Each structure stands twice: as structure tokens, then as C-alpha cells.
Amino acid sequence: MARACGELGQFEEAWSHIGEAITAVETTKEKWCEAEVHRTAGEIALISPERDLTKAEACFEQALAVARQQQAKSWELRAAISMARLWREQGKRDEARELLAPIYSWFTEGFDTVDLKQAKALLDELAA
């Protein structure tokens, strides 16, 4: 819901949904999607009118940390793609590639999935 609200420009409602999701993760101890909640918060920070790059980066860092702690490779890939895109925009192309390439290399199948296609395209762009 947060993502949809953000895409519709309803940022106050998007942040409300993020808050609800974080509260639900903390109270229920159901943490399987926690990394994705933080990544989504970072994406909303980037598309908000005030475009908060610092907040986005902090959210992506949190998403990466949670995914790594949970050994959730798909969530880590998604968070790394988001962070790499941000760093690419900031001119940190080498850092972006150094973050994303090792995570992408863990995967041995599923290369027709959206996430792996996006990662490959971003890596190709960063290598150019």
C-alpha cells in the first residue's frame, strides 16, 4: 500500500503505511519482510517532493543489514539494486558496482525474473 500511495503522490499516506508495517513487524515478530519495508521506505524518500537522499540511503542500508542478518538473498538483491541506483545518481559508480556484483553472482538460476534482469541491466550500465 505504501508503494502504491507513493506512486500516486499520496506521500503522507505512504509514510503512514510504512509506519504501520514497521509497527507490525516489531509487535508480531514476523520479520520475513522487514528488509522490504525499509527498502520501500527508501524508495518513497526518493520520489517524495522533498527527495531526501540521506533518508533513502539510511533506509537502504537498514534493508541491506536486515537481509544479510536473515540471509535473505532476494531481499538483499532488491536492497542492493536500490542502493546501487542511488549511488549511480550520485556518481558513485564504482561503489554501486562493488555492492551489486557480488550479490548478483550468488544467483545460479532465475535470470528471467524481474529483479535479476534489473540487476544485470544496472551492472551492464555501471560497467560501461
Buried (B, 14 or more C-beta within 10 A) or exposed (E): BBBEBBEEEBBEBBBBBBEEBBEBBEEEEEBEBBBBBBBBBBBBBBBBEEEBEEBBBBBBBBBBBBBBEBEBEBBBBBBBBBBBBBBBEEEBBEBBBEBBBEBBEEBEEEEEEEBBEBBBEBBEBBEE
